[in-house]
Amino acid sequence: MLKKVHRCTKGQALAETALVLPILLLLICGILTFSLMIYVKMLVVLSSSQAAKVGSSIYNDTTLTLEQKEEKIRSTAYSFLSNGISGTDRTVTITTDGSAITVKVVYNYKLIFPLLGEIFKDKLVIPLEYQSTYLIQ
């Protein structure tokens, strides 16, 4: 009787692996996708903050035109964004109210998920945005 039970469990490990492996791979892909999204959000926050900091320091510079100042602010934001992000789905908006400068950075993050990406195509875009305000020096 014991020999019969032992023979019936011969493929048990393979069956359990076949059940657990897809769930485990889905969990790992989800963790990697979420951590990449957190990294991109960190870059958006950093680029907005640094661009506003540069803007606050050069805003009263009389040797530069308004267009040159805005170009320096945008190039600062884009340089921080290009450290780990590819693509052109990003915008930088600069506003001033006389005493403070506000820089808003928006990046449309496309989820890279093996199964859902093929099913939903363009619906897996999450806008990551951050707005920083610095007093003009």
NORWO-V116222 format. One record per helix or strand of 3 or more residues. SS is the DSSP state (a for helix, b for strand). FROM is the first residue (numbers start at 1). TO is the last residue. If there is no record, write none. Layout:
ss=SS from=FROM to=TO
ss=SS from=FROM to=TO
This chain:
ss=a from=2 to=8
ss=a from=12 to=58
ss=a from=66 to=81
ss=b from=90 to=96
ss=b from=100 to=110
ss=a from=114 to=123
ss=b from=125 to=135
